[in-house]
Amino acid sequence: MNDCKDINYELSLKYWADIPATVDGVLGGFGFISNADIEGSKLFLNSIFAINNAPNTNLAIDCGAGIGRITKHLLLPIFRQVDVIEPDEKFINKVREFVGEDNKKVRKLYKISLQEFVPKKKYDVIWNQWVLGYLTDEDLVLYLTRCRDALSDNGVIVVKENVTSSGITEKDDTDSSVTRPFKEFLKIFKKANLKRIKQCKQTNFPNGIYPVYMFALVPNVGAPE
């Protein structure tokens, strides 16, 4: 496994420090895909709630939330409360204003990077989108393991990420991130003792960008630590 050890966390933070706190900013100039993205995520989340032993809707967490786009449009209409993780100061300071009238349902804001985050609560859904490419393979396995242990009964981790078509991990030196191939994600999930219960490819995105996949993950009970 390529550990992506040349990911530079300081460089990533510096890159995002210069990005405006807008939907277009957090989506890298692709703000026009936001509606299609949210609709695809709603369908996927609804499919998770349709399974036997579905998660509860008490508490979700939006990991690497930016200004709260997913919090506002996807999670808050469904969950009673939502926590937020975001390391960039201007982004996290924008969340409650961006969310608007539902901001009282936004419970805790964690200004911290994912590789440093240790959950103290149990979550029904842990949502990770377009953020895991900023973690080395080693830190990603450790992070997902911590998330696994922070799930409530029937809780689910959702991963929604770009996936390479080349079959290899591709590096973006601009923001010091990587895009992993499908099989690499499966290896990482296995290392974190997680199993897929659902997966889906995002539709209605423009041509010329990476394919985007959604994975619903639960603890692989009985798997070796």
Rosetta blueprint (number, residue, H / E / L):
1 M L
2 N L
3 D L
4 C L
5 K L
6 D L
7 I L
8 N L
9 Y H
10 E H
11 L H
12 S H
13 L H
14 K H
15 Y H
16 W H
17 A H
18 D L
19 I L
20 P L
21 A L
22 T L
23 V H
24 D H
25 G H
26 V H
27 L L
28 G L
29 G L
30 F L
31 G H
32 F H
33 I H
34 S H
35 N H
36 A H
37 D H
38 I H
39 E H
40 G H
41 S H
42 K H
43 L H
44 F H
45 L H
46 N H
47 S H
48 I H
49 F H
50 A L
51 I L
52 N L
53 N L
54 A L
55 P L
56 N L
57 T L
58 N L
59 L E
60 A E
61 I E
62 D E
63 C E
64 G L
65 A L
66 G L
67 I L
68 G L
69 R H
70 I H
71 T H
72 K H
73 H H
74 L H
75 L H
76 L L
77 P L
78 I L
79 F L
80 R L
81 Q E
82 V E
83 D E
84 V E
85 I E
86 E L
87 P L
88 D L
89 E H
90 K H
91 F H
92 I H
93 N H
94 K H
95 V H
96 R H
97 E H
98 F H
99 V H
100 G H
101 E H
102 D H
103 N H
104 K H
105 K H
106 V E
107 R E
108 K E
109 L E
110 Y E
111 K L
112 I L
113 S L
114 L H
115 Q H
116 E H
117 F L
118 V L
119 P L
120 K L
121 K L
122 K L
123 Y E
124 D E
125 V E
126 I E
127 W E
128 N E
129 Q E
130 W L
131 V L
132 L H
133 G H
134 Y H
135 L L
136 T L
137 D H
138 E H
139 D H
140 L H
141 V H
142 L H
143 Y H
144 L H
145 T H
146 R H
147 C H
148 R H
149 D H
150 A L
151 L E
152 S E
153 D E
154 N E
155 G E
156 V E
157 I E
158 V E
159 V E
160 K E
161 E E
162 N E
163 V L
164 T E
165 S L
166 S L
167 G L
168 I L
169 T L
170 E E
171 K E
172 D E
173 D L
174 T L
175 D L
176 S L
177 S E
178 V E
179 T E
180 R L
181 P E
182 F H
183 K H
184 E H
185 F H
186 L H
187 K H
188 I H
189 F H
190 K H
191 K H
192 A L
193 N L
194 L E
195 K E
196 R E
197 I E
198 K E
199 Q E
200 C E
201 K E
202 Q L
203 T L
204 N L
205 F L
206 P L
207 N L
208 G L
209 I L
210 Y L
211 P L
212 V E
213 Y E
214 M E
215 F E
216 A E
217 L E
218 V E
219 P E
220 N L
221 V L
222 G L
223 A L
224 P L
225 E L
